[in-house]
């Protein structure tokens, strides 16, 4: 998924890691050079859907303008982590 708006410099990635781990999801999150945040979530569909919904608001300092989500076949590996900016 790609999240746009005021989503960098507002603790969005760390919040995403915390929220995804609380839901026992696998995947990753990273900043994009274009100002968006990109994330991949894997796990039971109800938990992934719940995480996608949470990302529409994000942490308190974020102002999410848009969320683009598309299903993927990528296997992100075990655990949830923060990756370097791409």
C-alpha positions, 0 to 999 in steps of 0.5 A: 500500500502507498499512504500519502499526505503528511506521513513522513516525520510524524512517526508513521513508520514506527507507529506502523511497526508497532501496530502491525506487530500488535496484530501479529502481521508480517511485512515491512514499511518504508518512506519513499523519496516522493513523500509517501509511505509504502507498506506490505502487510501479510497475515490473516485477512481480517487482521490485514484489513484492520491494519489497512483501516488503521493506516487511513488515520495513522498516528496522531500527528499524521494527516493521511490524504490518500491510501492506495492498496493493491493485493500482492503475491510478495512473501515479505518473510517473517516478522514486521520491520522498517526498511530504509527509504527507497 
